[in-house]
Amino acid sequence: MEEIDRGINAMQALQRLVPEGGLKNRDLVREEMDELISPEFEPYFSANAALHLLVVCERCGRCCLEEKSIAVSIDDCRRIARHQGLSLKRFMMNYTRPHELKGDLVGSARMLGKKEGDPCPFFDSSLPGCRIYSVKPQVCTAALYLSKMNLLTCEEQQKVGSFPICSADEKLRARIADYALRLDEDPGAKGELVRLFASNRPEVELFRLLLRLKGMEIYFGRERAALLARRLGLKRMPEDGEMRGAAFLYAATIYSWKIDYFSRPILALI
């Protein structure tokens, strides 16, 4: 299938991000990633990172209206305050309140000042959703796929869940399901795809590493991911568009297997 060729070409093109001498500190970076996201969550983390790269948010505002509380880090506050032309102090006074939780786990994080049942203060019904979309809080960037709650649910249920409330997710799932159906009708292509992602081919291993790195960027923010990228010696972080071709094949492969993929290592599937 043409999609497979495009996906392989996209993976091979990612090699241009690697320096001539190859990646550095690979094992150390993997250990740091394991500390950030426990290995038990990793299969779901990468699968949801792939979905996040593929989905096209319709900015319908449903999340803005229905989310009960929105946490913001101090970095979120600084970024949004600059965008609003406010001092950090004024922004925090006007738009935030103390976090609902206490302790080291929360640190300096706060909550956006909204009452339960009210929309996010940055929701504007005259716009497609968010007034600060380009600088929105990291927790909003990670939603829905890489939210902490979704990762916990995936790990508990041993599967990657869907979001019936989200029309963008519904359209993405339909696109993946349609491609998976075409794979079922072409056993040769399906087998090729399964073998591809169950292999140790250099381009596949690099894609898996970079997909995990993109997940870190989505979950923790660009600064944390950029630090990991520098430790690996990458020339730069991969852009979303550079990852999408292979991410679609990855998501479709998981979908088309229709087995408990997450119960065992990917290499055991061949």
N, C-alpha and C positions, 0 to 999 in steps of 0.2 A: 504494500500500500504506500501511496505517496506520503502519508503522514509519518510513517515509520522512517522513511528516508530523510524527511525534513527534521524529525526529532534527533536522529543520529547526527545529521549535519550540525544541528544546534549544539549538541553535546561536544562534538569535535571542535566547534568554533570557540567554546569556552576555554580551550587550551591556550588561547592568546592572552589570557589573564595570568598565566603561570610564567614566572621568570625562567630564563634559560637554564638555570641550575636546578629547576624543579621546586616543589613546595618545601618550606622549612617547618620545623617544629610541629609536624603533623600530629604526632602522638600526644604532645603536650596540649595542643589546641583541642584535640578530641577529649582529653581529660577535663579541660576547662569547660567544654560544652556539656559534658556529662554532669559537672557540678552545677551548671546553670539549669539544665533540664535533665532530670534523672533518666538513665537509660531505659527504665520501664515505660516511659512515655515516648521514647524516641520514634517508634514506628508511626504512632499517631501524630506526633509533632511534624515529621517530614511530610506525611500524607496531607495533613491540613495546610502545611506551607504551600504544597503544590496547588491545592484548591484555592488558597488565598491569591496566588499569583494569577489564577485563571478567571476568577469571578469578576464580573463587571458591576460594581455597585451602582444601583439605580438612584441612589440618594432620595429614597422615598420618604425618609424621615421617621420610619417606624421605630428604629432603634432609639432615636432622639426622644421619641414620645413615650416609649414603653420601658426603657431602662430605668430601674428604680434608683440607682445611685451610680455616679461616675467618679472614679478616683483619678487624681492628677498628681504627677510627680513634680518636684521643684523644677525640673527641666521643662516639663510641659508648661508650667506657670510662666517661666521666663520666655519661652518661645511665643506663647499666646499673648503675653503682655506686650512684647515688642510689636507683634502684629497689630495689636489694638492701640499702640501708641501710648501705653500706660507704663508707669513704674511698676516694678515687681510688687512692691508693698501695696500700691493702690489696687492692682489687679487682685491680689489675694484678699484684700479687704472687701472689694466689691463682688467678687465672683466665687470665692471659696469659703469653706468652713472646715473645722477639724475633722480628721478621718474618723470613721466609725470604730475602727480598731485601734489598739494601742500597742506599743512595744517596738522592738528593734525591727521586726518584720515589716512594719509600716514605714519606719524612718521618718523622713520629712514629707511624705505624701499627704495630700489633703483630699477633700471631696469638693466637686463643684457644688455651689450653693443652689440646690434645687430641692423642693419638697416632693415627697412621694405623690405621684399622680400628675405633677407638673412636667412640662417638657424641659429638655436641656435649655439653659439660658441662652445658648447660641443657636438654637433652632429658630428658623424663620420660615413660616408657611408660604411666604411670597417667593422664596427661593427653592431650589431643589435641595431642601434639607438644611445643612449646616452652613452657618455664616463664616466659620473658620476652618473650612474643610482642609485647606492646604497645611494648616498647623494644628490640626485636631489632636487631642490627647492620645498618648500611645495606646491606652486601653481601647480607644475607638479604632485606631489603626489595626489592632490585633483582632478585633471582632469581625466576624463571629467565629471563624475557624480556629484562631489561635488564642482565644480567650482561655483563661485558667479554668473556668467552669467547663468549657467544652472538652479540654484535654482530660480533665478528671472524669467526665462522663464517658469519653472514648475508652479510657483505660479500664473503667469499671465494667462497661458493656462489651469490651473486646471488639469494638468495631468503630469505624468512622461514621458519625451520625450526620443526618441532614437537618435542614432548618425549614420546616414547612411554612414558617411565617415570612420567609424571605423569598421574594419572586426571583431575585438574581441567582440565589442558590438553586432554586427549582429549574431555572433555565440552564444553568451549568450542568446539573445532574442529568437533565434530558439530553444535552449535547454529548456527555460522556456515555450515557446509556445507549444512545444511537450508535456511537462508534464501537462500543463493546458488542452490540448486536452484529455489526458488520464483521467484527473479528470472529464471532461465533460461526459466521457463514464462510469464513476463510481460515480453516485450521492451520494452514501453512503460515499465514501472517501472524496468527495468534501465537503459535509455537515460537516463531522468531522473536516476538516481543517478550514472551516469558523468558526465553533463554537470554535475551539481551539484558534484562534487569536482574537476572540471577547470575550474571557473569562477573568476572573480575576485570573486564576490559577497562583500560585506563580512562577512557572518556566517561564510562559509566560510574566508576569510582569517584572521579572528579565531580560529576554532576551530583551524586549523592552528597558529597561533602559541601558543595556550594548550595544545594537545596537546604541543607541543615543550617548553613550560614545565613541564608535569606530568611529562614524561619526565626533565627536569633534577631535579625534586623527588625522583623515585623513585631516580635514579642517584646524585645528589650530596647529597641531604638537603634538608629543608624550608628551612633557613636560607639556603642558596645560592639556591634558587628564589625565596624571598621577597624577596631583595635584587634580583633581576632584575625581579620583579613591581613593586617600588617604583620602580625606574628607568623602567618603562613607565608608571607612574602609575596602575596598577590599584588599585581600592579594596581588593582582597584577592586571595589565591590562589583559583582555582576549586576547589571540592570535587570529590572523585571522582564522586559521584552526579550532579553537574551536567554531567559530561563523557560519561557512559556512553552515553546515547542516540545521540549523534552518533558516538562512538567505535565503536559496534557497526556503524553504517552504513559508516563508513570501513573497518573490517576486512572487512566483507562485500563491499564494492566491490572491494577489492584481490583478494579471493579469487575473486570471480565473473568478473573480467576474464580470468583464465587466460592471461595473456600476461606477457612479461618487463617488468612494470611498472617495475622498478627500473633498467632500462637507459636510461631517458630521462625527461625532466621530465614531471610530471603534466599540464601544459598541452598536451603534444604528443599526448595521448590522444584529443582531440576532432577 
